Amino acid sequence: MSRILFAALAASLTLTAAAVAADAPGVTATEIKVGATFPFSGPASSLGNAGKGLIAYVNQVNDRGGINGRKVNLITYDDAYSPPKAVEHTRKLIESDEVSFMFGQLGTPSNSATIKYITGKKVPDTFITTGATKFTDSKDYPLTTTALPSYDTEGKIYAKYFRAQLPNAKVGVLYQNDDLGKDFVVAMKAVYKDEYASKVVAMAYEVADPTVDSQVVNLRASAPDALLIAGTPKFAAQALRKMNEMGWKPLTLVNFVAASIGNTFAPVGLDKVTGVVTAGFQKDPTDPKWKDDQGVKEFIAFFNKYLPGADLADQNYMYGYQQGMILEQLIKQSSSDLSRENIVKQSKSFKDFVLPTVLPGIKVNTTPEVNQAYTQMQMQRWNGKSWDQFGEVMRAD
């Protein structure tokens, strides 16, 4: 190769690298900045443990030397499940901290408040922790991917289960009065159709409410046979505790987000919520059935090292761990091109990615049209000590 040709090639590569770097805020030769907000305090603080699990996983990644030679600088702030705080912190992450992209920020209210701003700034909004159905519209939110099954999908699964088990029953729905809870109500209406008015009684609560006792009492009077709780752990635990005090034992379904052994069931009494059903997608590390499972063994070793003193029964930590693996894969797939454009492209290019701690048969697949990491769930029933899975793995379609 002639010196002139070599020089021209070197100059071209330099210009290409410079162009990529210019379109890659938050990226240096040794670091990539990633931003997120979590409710580490406030009415949904137990969900903030998902953020702690993600932070711990990133610490493990950095202890191993990072990804493709770069350490991950994960910058997180506490939004206390407050939309105004989420907006304030998100602006800081993008404008002051200059993160490369957002990842995994948790909460339907927080994401609802920030997504237009993030999209307007053309920042990748990757694998957000909400199942709000509106975020699955890839046309309206072209920079977004989600990391929970949509609440619409989950709600329809539950409605069909009620219809199959108790076709003539009246069903109560206790729901959080925001996009999280409302999506479940819309899903129930879609399944029950003309019978919704006569067979479903829905009562809302606000995240600022001290308790949901009055709603539970009213629902028992209206719908004694079946109940769906669609909210967050604090209020799900209150509802289950009140039901136990009243001796009310309907067929009870709890949405995945609230079906935490550590944060919801344990405060009530593990034996007192026997028979509660949910749909899930990850293994329970406290369940003896997984004691020889390699993925669970690796998680427990990680947990003991990076989350000492935390509650192994809290599913939020494992969820955060899985989010960490998705973040790692996203950066690996992006390789040397960490432009925001490529981050978005790669977030929508996961192909049969299997996380070692998800239930068998569940895979992460994303495309430009399908922006959900999880489109499969498995029904499971609490037996007083662990989850019993039943039925087939179900798909969103």
Secondary structure as UniProt FT lines:
FT   HELIX           3..22
FT   TURN            25..26
FT   STRAND          31..38
FT   TURN            43..44
FT   HELIX           45..48
FT   HELIX           49..63
FT   TURN            64..65
FT   TURN            68..69
FT   STRAND          70..78
FT   TURN            80..81
FT   HELIX           83..91
FT   HELIX           92..96
FT   STRAND          101..103
FT   HELIX           108..120
FT   TURN            121..122
FT   STRAND          125..129
FT   HELIX           133..136
FT   TURN            138..140
FT   TURN            142..143
FT   STRAND          144..146
FT   HELIX           151..165
FT   TURN            167..168
FT   STRAND          171..176
FT   TURN            177..178
FT   HELIX           179..192
FT   HELIX           193..195
FT   HELIX           196..199
FT   STRAND          200..205
FT   TURN            207..208
FT   HELIX           213..222
FT   STRAND          226..230
FT   HELIX           233..246
FT   STRAND          251..254
FT   HELIX           256..258
FT   HELIX           261..265
FT   HELIX           266..268
FT   HELIX           270..273
FT   TURN            274..275
FT   STRAND          277..280
FT   TURN            285..286
FT   HELIX           288..290
FT   TURN            291..292
FT   HELIX           294..306
FT   TURN            308..309
FT   TURN            312..313
FT   HELIX           315..334
FT   TURN            335..336
FT   HELIX           340..347
FT   TURN            356..357
FT   TURN            360..361
FT   STRAND          376..382
FT   STRAND          387..389
FT   STRAND          394..395
//
